[in-house]
């Protein structure tokens, strides 16, 4: 989706849009950038794979889960107080959502064991319960 040089342009756009001072942006996928700031690490999703309304609904759900105490990456509102922003990157208008990086590390498959999988199942159960609660509040 992006050409060489877009990372530099992306950093400038993000610095103008968000209350964070970004130093670098490295592509993780064509639509996700790992953004290093002075204070922390963030991930910027830059895409049009869903409409503005669909992305806003998704962010409303994940922010709800975060507020309820689940280990879900919170979004960062723009200086315009939006969680989904329209930006122009290169010659394309795209949507961006900025997430603060979640704590923790990627657990290598060789470290998976019965206790890890049991905890994973417990967390999926919590996610399911909170998803039902979300649907009651936001049908």
C-alpha positions in Angstrom: 0.0 0.0 0.0 2.9 2.4 0.7 5.9 3.5 -1.2 9.4 4.2 0.1 9.5 7.5 1.9 6.0 7.2 3.3 7.3 6.4 6.7 8.9 9.8 6.9 5.7 11.4 5.7 3.7 9.3 8.2 5.8 10.4 11.1 5.2 14.1 10.2 1.4 13.5 9.9 1.2 11.6 13.2 3.2 14.2 15.0 0.9 16.9 13.7 -2.2 14.8 14.7 -1.4 13.2 18.0 -0.1 14.4 21.4 3.0 12.2 21.0 6.4 13.0 19.6 7.2 10.2 17.2 10.8 9.4 16.2 10.4 6.5 13.8 7.8 4.4 12.1 8.6 0.9 10.8 6.1 -1.2 8.8 5.0 -4.4 10.4 2.5 -5.1 7.6 1.3 -3.0 4.7 -1.3 -1.5 7.1 0.4 -1.5 10.5 3.3 0.6 11.6 5.3 0.2 14.8 5.9 3.8 15.9 8.6 4.7 18.4 8.1 7.9 20.4 10.2 9.5 23.1 7.8 8.2 25.8 6.6 4.8 24.5 5.8 2.5 21.6 2.6 2.8 19.6 1.1 1.1 16.6 -0.6 3.0 13.8 -3.1 1.2 11.7 -3.3 2.9 8.3 -5.9 1.4 6.1 -9.2 1.5 4.2 -10.1 -2.1 4.7 -13.2 -1.0 6.7 -15.3 2.1 6.5 -14.9 4.9 8.9 -18.1 3.8 10.8 -16.9 0.2 11.0 -13.5 1.2 12.4 -15.1 3.6 14.9 -17.4 0.7 16.0 -14.4 -1.6 16.4 -12.5 1.0 18.4 -15.5 1.6 20.6 -15.5 -2.1 21.4 -11.8 -2.5 22.1 -11.8 0.7 24.2 -14.7 -0.8 26.2 -12.7 -4.0 26.8 -9.7 -1.9 27.9 -11.8 0.1 30.4 -13.2 -3.1 31.8 -9.7 -4.2 32.7 -8.9 -6.6 29.8 -5.3 -6.4 28.5 -6.4 -4.7 25.3 -4.3 -1.9 23.7 -6.0 1.4 24.2 -6.4 3.9 21.4 -4.9 7.3 21.6 -7.3 10.2 20.6 -6.0 12.7 18.2 -5.6 16.4 19.0 -9.0 16.7 17.3 -10.3 14.3 19.9 -11.0 11.6 17.3 -10.0 7.9 17.6 -10.3 7.4 13.9 -8.7 10.0 11.6 -8.8 10.5 7.9 -5.4 11.4 6.5 -3.7 11.7 3.1 -0.6 9.6 2.7 1.1 9.9 -0.6 -1.8 10.3 -3.0 -4.3 8.2 -1.0 -6.8 9.1 1.6 -6.7 6.5 4.3 -8.0 6.1 7.9 -5.7 5.8 10.9 -6.1 4.5 14.4 -3.3 4.9 16.9 -2.9 2.3 19.6 -0.5 2.4 22.6 1.5 -0.8 22.6 0.2 -3.5 24.9 2.6 -4.6 27.7 4.2 -8.0 27.4 6.1 -10.0 24.8 5.3 -12.4 22.0 5.4 -15.9 23.5 7.3 -18.2 21.1 5.5 -21.4 20.3 8.2 -23.4 22.0 7.2 -21.8 25.3 3.5 -22.9 25.0 2.5 -25.5 27.6 -0.6 -26.7 29.4 -0.5 -23.8 31.9 -0.2 -21.2 29.1 -3.0 -22.7 27.2 -5.2 -22.9 30.3 -4.6 -19.2 31.0 -5.4 -18.4 27.3 -8.7 -20.3 27.6 -9.5 -18.4 30.8 -8.8 -15.0 29.1 -10.9 -16.0 26.1 -13.8 -16.8 28.5 -13.4 -13.3 30.1 -13.4 -11.8 26.6 -16.7 -13.6 25.8 -18.3 -12.4 29.0 -17.4 -8.8 28.5 -18.4 -9.0 24.8 -21.9 -10.0 25.9 -21.9 -7.1 28.4 -20.8 -4.8 25.5 -23.7 -6.0 23.3 -26.2 -5.3 26.1 -24.9 -1.7 26.4 -24.3 -1.2 22.6 -26.8 -3.4 20.7 
